């Protein structure tokens, strides 16, 4: 019995990639004629290339009808694979553009509502002036972390060291909690001059469900109080930004991160000898984006801004370019007994 001649097996190394490009275009155009216009080829040239592709892989890819082309079942599977290749090539080319060109494109940054609203947002304008081709989206969320590996965001500012080996992190700043009240509240109720005076004031605190890494955000309930006693707050609210809004409205005194007071003339720092917990803020992004020009731009910008901010915070008040809001000096009125 005579042996049949062997038919060469097509591999990724031997397949005609130009035919794959034409096949990808034909499926999108749904006809040889329209694909030819897109590719600047004649209808007959496109048809010949598709026939050659079908012969090389020994599978019929199209049902040819008068109304147009319809993929066969094997054709559907083959198109999924080819489409995936072209999408990956497009992503790769976009990455290559980042190495050659100025930083540009969309950039999603995620952090907490309070930090994003109180510190980060006010710096976006300067970043935009420096990098007008980068379109920033801020995703401000509390109590959840967006997945950087699923590209729900590309950069995060988080408040605990990250342990995943494929994340790069840079320390941004130390966040300090201090005691604040509004001018209106102090005019109505007087300014506490020592920690024990908190007993006679309304207090706004976080509440029981405190997220990590800080576990003592409600330290104001015990500051200056006799051992074993705990004050009753006027309001519990599980959002640092909501505490800020409540304190600013004149509801009571509260412990807030220092950055929330820097641009708010209505907030006054009181009891400066009291300092609450500290948090470390880190800039975090996936290791695979380490060569991205957009990531490098925002990383260097935020690290510089945080460094300048820390230097300004350490200066004596008279030397500061933007003086910290004055500490409680409102003329006292008798503290309201509770």
PyMOL commands that set and color helices and strands:
alter all, ss='L'
color gray80, all
select helices_A, chain A and resi 17-29+32-39+43-57+73-100+113-130+183-189+195-200+219-221+240-248+258-261+287-289+293-314+317-319
alter helices_A, ss='H'
color red, helices_A
select strands_A, chain A and resi 62-65+68-71+105-111+134-140+155-158+167-182+203-205+235-236+253-257+267-270+278-286
alter strands_A, ss='S'
color yellow, strands_A
deselect
rebuild
show_as cartoon
